[in-house]
Each structure stands twice: as structure tokens, then as C-alpha cells.
Amino acid sequence: MCGRYTLVVEHDTLEARFNARFREDGSESGFSPRYNMAPGQALPVITNAEPETIRRLEWGLVPSWADDDSGGLINARAESVAEKPSFRGAYEQRRCLVPADGFYEWVETENGKQPYRVTFEGDRVFAMAGLWERWEPETTQTGLDAFGGGVDSETDTGPLETFTIVTTEPNDLVADLHHRMAVILKPDAEEQWLTGEAGHDVLEPYPTAEMRADPVSTAVNDPSTDEPSLIEPVETV
């Protein structure tokens, strides 16, 4: 499972890493370092529909055929992503890259759950394999016409665009923390994932050798806490 992650680089660094630009239209422009990215938040992704643009989509995929926009799916298992109805269409047509430079996992201890931050040596930015979807709400009539009064008006909150992170079996490092891990794409496979040229062959555990895991403060348990101290290693009891 991948349920919380970080991206603490600056705006320009992120754009240069993925050769993509943030939209300059208010809510989607710019980026500030994030230390505790959580489900339900609008977070940066690069979609196959706009590979030159860094978009903000909500974490928690809502299938296009869902009755409502509740219960977003934050992870998709690599083993079944091509067959499961919730993800099949997105796997075939709507893939994305999810930028990150670390992710959190929790280990059960005698003193409660201890969070760890998993990173690459040097805290380099990487891309997790993702899928995205667009959900359209049903248009409803309001006003007097709804009561037979003859006045037509419509309410439409607009489409909701969401994403999920693909997970796979853990490598040896993450296996000590959790039984699943996010699919981290090798840099030369990122474009192939977006274009659809790459399939299940890239949905493998990333090799352990380049990665490390450090215990961090339990303050990360609160998704509303987002500050630099969260990524600082701590002593464990």
C-alpha cells in the first residue's frame, strides 16, 4: 500500500525533472514543497493526455461509471489492474506519472506504529506509476421547473479528475515495513508507461540497492501536518 508520500523539491526543479510545466491558471500554477501528501488532496501528476503539463488531480480514483464521487481508490494492484473494472479502462487509456521523493510506511512496534520514510540515496525525485480518471456528475434540474413551475435551470459541479497509484510486491527493504509498495518506474520507462508502450513488464519492485528507510516522527500520522520536521530521521526506542 502507498497511503502517504512526499515531494519536497522546488517548483523549477520539478518542472525540469519531468520536462513539463505547471499551468499558469490560478489553482494549478506553481508548487511548494510538500511533506505529507495524503488521499483526498489535489496533487501533481503528469497525464498521458498532457505530458508537457503538470496537473493537480485528486488522489483517490473514482471510476467514470460510479454512481457518486465517494470512496476514491488510492491504490491499484499491478497483478489485476488490467482486468479489474475500476481500473481496466484507465490502464488502457489513461496513465499518469506521480512525482515523489519519498513515501511513508508504518511498522507495528511495542510502543505503537512507527512511521518510516523510504527514499533514494540523495533524495532524488522519482515517478510512481499511476492511472487517472474523469468522473462526470449527473446534471440535475433545480428551480421552479423541478416543481412544475416552468423555470429551467441546471446545476453541474463539473468533472472530477482523480488518480490512483499502482502497487506491487515489496522489495527486500520495504518488505520489512509492509507487504506492498508503490511501483517506482525506472527513468527510462517513464515515457513508455505514459504512451502505453510498457505493460506489466515495468510493474515490478524497484531494486533495493539504491533505497533507504529512516524512522521519522509520529507527527506524520496526522495528514493535516505538513512541515519540514516530518522528514527528519528520529531515534527509535
Number of C-alpha atoms within 10 A of each C-alpha: 20 21 16 19 21 24 24 21 19 13 15 13 11 22 18 10 12 21 12 17 19 21 15 9 8 7 11 16 14 16 19 10 15 17 24 25 23 20 20 17 14 19 22 22 28 26 23 20 13 12 19 16 19 27 22 20 24 24 26 25 32 28 25 20 13 14 12 14 17 10 11 19 19 24 23 26 20 20 14 11 21 18 11 13 12 19 24 16 19 23 23 14 16 21 25 30 28 23 24 24 21 25 22 25 23 17 13 11 9 7 8 10 13 19 21 25 24 23 21 16 11 10 16 13 19 22 22 22 26 30 29 29 27 18 19 20 18 13 11 10 15 13 14 12 12 14 10 9 9 10 12 12 12 11 12 11 10 11 13 16 21 27 35 29 28 25 26 21 21 22 19 13 16 22 12 12 20 17 12 18 26 28 24 27 22 14 11 8 16 20 18 14 22 23 17 14 9 14 13 11 7 18 22 18 19 22 13 13 11 10 17 17 21 16 20 21 18 15 15 22 16 10 14 11 14 17 14 12 14 19 23 11 14 14 8 10 7
